[in-house]
């Protein structure tokens, strides 16, 4: 009798795992193909060369990757701004083929979009607001359809990057000549209305092409909970369609881990009914990345300091059930082959050895919720769908040996064969 009960419990446990993973951890690896093309070598902690970096990330416990998309990055002149649609389709397909979730980050610009820069793409600069509403829908829909057709359908979609003060302000030249008010949302009610209409159009395109994808609205106002909650209050009042609150958190720019937790508490208290993802984070292993907050007494700029920061950040985030995603920014930065401008000092790879830093291995701790963790059951899973033991849907046959779930049964994949 006990054996039957145990078997029933095991069967029930594995049936729960036939779902999308409830928690997601990984990084924004938008530059990976450029490093690979330059001959940068990725290794494991033992110094062995890794032939498939994305497969290695998955092997080491990461289950989701983020990729940014620019409208026409050839206009930028920045080596790190190279992610046009063709580039992103190829990288996105690799991520999906490896069995990881894909987060697509629309910048809606030809260059970096952030709170201080939300420049309208050069090809869109002559459009009226009404025409921009049509364009953002058409562009978003077309990109997503091409991604889907290429086998790179996103699981999560950011409709804008760090959009606390709006997006598509106009051209940089026009702003410098005071020919526009930048369409800052905090400068007039009409700018809020304009911005919200753009967001709704982008979200509609997401629902039309990728109805199951989680739409993310992304803010970096973590040090200012009142500004942060005001933003999402306005989204609620305007009935903007989205699923996830995305936050940036870099200690040097945003303060201590306690400051981030204050922001999380403020958002949770509002009961928006949304999950929260930290879609960008990072901490230096060597020297400052240029912010104003000095955290080095707690976390020195060293491999160990970076590792401890990562462990403590994860420990705090795991106290918040609403937080289901954590993405390190530019973790794959590796080597000195002049691939990019050399200002980012918070990657997860040692530029001298090609080995991952200790923080790389800490990231998977975000998924460790203990034996009591229960994953949401997703009904109507496709026949012959394959899942990892953490409930992550594999969109192709497993690339790595191990235990997987298929049709509610446990399988051991090894050398392109299965044993149940």
Beta strands, then each sheet from edge to edge (+ up, - down):
strand 1: 24-28
strand 2: 64-69
strand 3: 101-106
strand 4: 156-159
strand 5: 214-219
strand 6: 244-249
strand 7: 275-281
strand 8: 323-329
strand 9: 386-387
strand 10: 393-394
strand 11: 402-406
strand 12: 409-414
strand 13: 417-419
sheet 1: 1+ 2+ 3+ 4+ 5+ 6+ 7+ 8+ 1+
sheet 2: 10+ 9- 11+ 12- 13+
end
